[in-house]
């Protein structure tokens, strides 16, 4: 099951949950979020043997949400070292410098009665190096929730699907949320596609431990030295620790650290075929974001 689909649906569900919760508790109907992240340098390897070539990533993004709609732009800036040991490209020029992502989404959730609720949404995006053509992807999901307030439990079940130029994938959306509405104390969300444990010190401060993933399918440039008009897919899984706090009203700051495992770069031709796989060492990273509610 593709990491891209897992990550996309998890992000949409998180956004939907946060948006609905914020609107339910206050009058804010819009938000702006800016974030930056870093994934440390790691080497390519072949069957456990270090090849020497290295890559690190700096990312920046901006997102605007109004009611149930959102739009996001993200730029991933790659820095390469020891190009002769990088297992793809022409060994002289950097395989690529910047990868771009533009996405638009709609997310909706609410209650049908005292017990039953629903969630649904969709997201379309374009991920590319230079040319936007043939770079489109989409994610959709829908499902129901069942609330048991007497036990502080919420059950989620449904399904989602992801499309990109490489593959179309479906996945279940299933999980249990415990104590998620508590203003203080421990809470947890266990299931597919997101799992996390949080401790809220007070309504303005929380610490979160989660399993996370990073993934994407990017259309490479027409003049790419890696694969002309081809596709680059990144996949990784890892753990994340996040601290969330509100320094002032209507502003939320998030800082965190990540450690990525099972990293892999895949290269495809312009038809989405002839897959070539490249493994990378584990990598540590960090991120910071600021959100403003209106």
C-alpha positions as CSV (number, residue, x, y, z in Angstrom):
1,X,0.0,0.0,0.0
2,X,1.6,3.3,-1.1
3,X,2.9,5.7,1.6
4,X,1.6,8.6,-0.5
5,X,-2.0,7.5,0.0
6,X,-1.5,6.9,3.7
7,X,0.1,10.3,4.2
8,X,-2.4,12.2,2.1
9,X,-5.5,10.8,3.9
10,X,-3.9,11.2,7.3
11,X,-3.2,14.8,6.6
12,X,-6.7,15.4,5.3
13,X,-8.3,13.7,8.3
14,X,-6.1,15.8,10.6
15,X,-7.0,19.0,8.8
16,X,-10.7,18.2,8.8
17,X,-10.7,17.3,12.5
18,X,-8.8,20.5,13.5
19,X,-11.0,22.7,11.3
20,X,-14.3,21.3,12.6
21,X,-13.1,21.4,16.2
22,X,-11.9,25.1,15.9
23,X,-15.2,26.2,14.3
24,X,-17.2,24.3,16.9
25,X,-15.5,26.0,19.8
26,X,-15.1,29.6,18.4
27,X,-16.1,32.0,15.7
28,X,-13.0,31.6,13.6
29,X,-13.7,30.5,10.0
30,X,-10.3,30.9,8.4
31,X,-6.6,30.2,9.1
32,X,-3.2,30.7,7.6
33,X,-0.4,28.3,8.4
34,X,3.3,28.7,7.5
35,X,5.8,25.9,8.1
36,X,9.4,24.9,7.5
37,X,11.2,21.5,7.9
38,X,14.6,19.9,7.5
39,X,15.6,16.3,6.8
40,X,19.2,15.7,7.6
41,X,21.8,14.4,5.1
42,X,21.8,10.7,4.5
43,X,23.7,8.4,2.1
44,X,22.4,6.0,-0.5
45,X,23.2,2.4,0.1
46,X,23.1,-0.9,-1.8
47,X,22.4,-4.1,0.2
48,X,23.7,-2.3,3.4
49,X,26.8,-1.0,1.6
50,X,27.2,2.8,1.8
51,X,27.6,4.3,-1.7
52,X,28.7,7.7,-0.4
53,X,26.3,10.0,-2.3
54,X,24.3,12.2,0.1
55,X,21.1,14.2,0.0
56,X,19.4,16.6,2.5
57,X,16.1,18.5,2.2
58,X,14.8,21.9,3.3
59,X,11.1,22.4,2.9
60,X,8.8,25.4,3.3
61,X,5.0,25.6,2.9
62,X,2.1,28.0,3.2
63,X,-1.6,27.0,3.6
64,X,-4.8,29.0,3.7
65,X,-8.1,27.5,4.9
66,X,-11.5,29.1,4.7
67,X,-14.4,27.2,6.2
68,X,-14.1,23.7,4.7
69,X,-11.8,24.6,1.8
70,X,-8.0,24.8,1.8
71,X,-5.1,25.5,-0.6
72,X,-1.4,24.7,0.0
73,X,1.9,25.4,-1.7
74,X,5.1,23.5,-0.7
75,X,8.6,23.8,-2.0
76,X,11.2,21.0,-1.3
77,X,14.8,22.2,-1.8
78,X,17.4,19.4,-2.3
79,X,21.1,19.7,-1.5
80,X,23.4,17.0,-2.9
81,X,26.9,16.0,-2.0
82,X,29.4,13.6,-3.7
83,X,27.5,13.5,-6.9
84,X,29.7,10.8,-8.5
85,X,28.4,8.4,-5.8
86,X,24.7,9.3,-6.3
87,X,23.2,6.2,-8.1
88,X,21.2,8.2,-10.7
89,X,21.7,11.3,-12.8
90,X,24.7,12.2,-14.9
91,X,27.2,12.3,-11.9
92,X,28.0,16.0,-12.7
93,X,24.8,18.0,-12.3
94,X,22.4,17.9,-9.3
95,X,19.6,15.4,-10.2
96,X,17.1,18.2,-9.3
97,X,17.1,21.3,-7.1
98,X,13.5,22.1,-6.2
99,X,10.3,20.1,-6.3
100,X,6.9,21.9,-6.0
101,X,3.5,20.9,-4.8
102,X,0.2,22.8,-5.1
103,X,-2.9,21.3,-3.6
104,X,-6.6,22.2,-3.1
105,X,-9.0,20.4,-0.8
106,X,-12.4,20.2,0.7
107,X,-13.0,18.6,4.1
108,X,-16.2,18.2,6.0
109,X,-17.2,16.5,9.3
110,X,-20.0,16.8,11.7
111,X,-22.6,14.9,13.8
112,X,-25.7,13.2,12.5
113,X,-27.2,12.7,15.9
114,X,-25.9,12.2,19.5
115,X,-24.0,9.1,18.5
116,X,-23.3,9.0,14.8
117,X,-21.1,11.4,12.9
118,X,-19.5,11.6,9.4
119,X,-16.4,12.8,7.7
120,X,-15.7,13.2,4.0
121,X,-13.3,15.1,1.7
122,X,-11.2,15.3,-1.3
123,X,-7.9,16.8,-2.4
124,X,-6.4,17.4,-5.8
125,X,-2.7,18.4,-6.3
126,X,0.1,18.9,-8.8
127,X,3.6,17.8,-7.9
128,X,6.4,18.7,-10.3
129,X,10.0,19.8,-10.9
130,X,9.4,22.4,-13.7
131,X,6.5,21.4,-16.0
132,X,3.0,20.9,-14.5
133,X,1.6,18.7,-17.3
134,X,1.1,15.0,-16.4
135,X,1.7,15.8,-12.7
136,X,-1.8,15.5,-11.2
137,X,-3.0,13.4,-8.3
138,X,-6.0,13.1,-6.1
139,X,-7.2,11.7,-2.8
140,X,-10.8,11.1,-1.6
141,X,-12.2,9.6,1.6
142,X,-15.5,9.2,3.4
143,X,-16.7,7.4,6.5
144,X,-18.6,7.5,9.8
145,X,-17.9,8.0,13.5
146,X,-19.6,6.4,16.4
147,X,-19.4,8.3,19.7
148,X,-19.4,6.7,23.2
149,X,-19.0,9.7,25.5
150,X,-19.6,7.5,28.6
151,X,-16.3,5.7,27.8
152,X,-14.5,8.7,26.2
153,X,-14.3,6.7,22.9
154,X,-14.9,7.6,19.3
155,X,-14.8,4.9,16.6
156,X,-13.9,5.8,13.0
157,X,-14.5,3.6,9.9
158,X,-14.6,4.3,6.2
159,X,-12.4,4.2,3.2
160,X,-10.2,6.3,0.9
161,X,-8.6,6.1,-2.5
162,X,-5.5,7.8,-4.0
163,X,-4.7,8.4,-7.7
164,X,-1.4,9.6,-9.3
165,X,0.4,9.1,-12.5
166,X,2.0,5.9,-11.1
167,X,-0.9,4.0,-9.5
168,X,-4.4,4.1,-8.0
169,X,-4.6,2.8,-4.5
170,X,-7.4,2.2,-2.0
171,X,-7.1,1.9,1.8
172,X,-9.3,1.5,4.8
173,X,-9.9,4.4,7.3
174,X,-10.4,2.8,10.7
175,X,-9.4,3.7,14.2
176,X,-10.3,4.5,17.8
177,X,-9.9,7.9,19.5
178,X,-9.7,7.9,23.3
179,X,-10.2,11.0,25.5
180,X,-9.8,13.3,22.4
181,X,-12.0,16.0,23.8
182,X,-10.3,16.3,27.2
183,X,-8.9,19.8,27.8
184,X,-6.1,18.3,29.9
185,X,-4.5,14.8,30.3
186,X,-3.7,11.9,28.1
187,X,-5.4,11.0,24.8
188,X,-4.7,8.6,22.0
189,X,-5.7,7.8,18.4
190,X,-4.9,4.3,17.1
191,X,-5.6,2.9,13.7
192,X,-5.2,3.4,10.0
193,X,-3.8,5.8,8.6
194,X,-2.8,7.7,11.8
195,X,-1.6,6.6,15.2
196,X,-0.7,9.1,18.0
197,X,-0.5,9.6,21.7
198,X,-0.9,13.1,23.2
199,X,-0.6,14.7,26.6
200,X,-2.3,18.1,27.1
201,X,-0.8,20.0,30.0
202,X,-3.5,22.6,29.7
203,X,-5.8,23.9,26.8
204,X,-2.8,25.8,25.4
205,X,0.1,23.3,25.6
206,X,0.3,19.7,24.4
207,X,3.0,17.1,23.7
208,X,2.3,14.5,20.9
209,X,4.1,11.3,19.9
210,X,3.1,9.8,16.5
211,X,3.9,7.5,13.7
212,X,4.3,9.4,10.5
213,X,5.3,9.0,6.9
214,X,6.6,11.1,4.1
215,X,5.8,10.5,0.4
216,X,5.1,12.0,-2.9
217,X,5.2,11.4,-6.7
218,X,6.8,14.3,-8.6
219,X,6.8,14.8,-12.4
220,X,10.5,15.3,-13.5
221,X,11.5,18.0,-15.9
222,X,11.6,17.6,-19.7
223,X,15.3,18.0,-19.6
224,X,15.9,15.9,-16.5
225,X,19.3,14.1,-16.3
226,X,17.6,11.4,-14.2
227,X,14.6,10.5,-16.4
228,X,13.3,12.9,-19.0
229,X,9.5,13.5,-18.3
230,X,9.7,10.7,-15.8
231,X,8.6,10.5,-12.2
232,X,10.3,10.5,-8.8
233,X,8.6,8.9,-5.8
234,X,9.9,9.2,-2.2
235,X,8.8,7.0,0.6
236,X,9.8,6.8,4.3
237,X,8.3,5.9,7.6
238,X,9.2,7.1,11.0
239,X,8.5,8.6,14.4
240,X,7.7,12.1,15.4
241,X,7.6,14.1,18.7
242,X,5.7,17.4,18.6
243,X,5.1,20.2,21.1
244,X,2.1,22.4,20.4
245,X,1.5,25.7,22.3
246,X,-0.5,28.9,22.0
247,X,1.6,32.0,22.9
248,X,-1.3,34.3,22.3
249,X,-5.0,33.9,21.4
250,X,-5.6,32.9,17.7
251,X,-2.0,31.8,17.2
252,X,-0.7,28.2,17.5
253,X,3.0,27.3,17.3
254,X,4.2,23.7,16.6
255,X,7.8,22.5,16.9
256,X,9.0,18.9,16.5
257,X,11.6,16.4,15.7
258,X,11.4,13.3,13.4
259,X,13.5,10.2,12.7
260,X,12.8,8.5,9.4
261,X,13.3,4.8,8.7
262,X,12.9,2.6,5.6
263,X,13.7,5.4,3.2
264,X,13.4,4.8,-0.5
265,X,13.6,6.8,-3.8
266,X,11.9,5.3,-6.9
267,X,12.4,6.5,-10.4
268,X,9.9,5.7,-13.2
269,X,9.8,6.5,-17.0
270,X,7.3,8.9,-18.5
271,X,4.7,6.1,-18.8
272,X,5.0,5.4,-15.0
273,X,6.8,2.1,-15.7
274,X,10.4,0.6,-15.5
275,X,10.7,1.2,-11.7
276,X,14.2,1.7,-10.3
277,X,14.6,1.5,-6.5
278,X,17.2,3.3,-4.4
279,X,17.6,2.8,-0.7
280,X,18.8,5.6,1.7
281,X,20.1,5.5,5.3
282,X,17.9,6.6,8.2
283,X,17.7,10.4,8.7
284,X,16.8,12.8,11.5
285,X,15.0,16.0,11.0
286,X,12.9,18.8,12.5
287,X,10.1,21.2,11.8
288,X,8.3,24.3,13.0
289,X,5.0,25.8,12.0
290,X,2.8,28.8,13.0
291,X,-1.0,29.0,12.5
292,X,-3.2,32.0,12.8
293,X,-6.9,31.8,13.2
294,X,-9.4,34.5,12.0
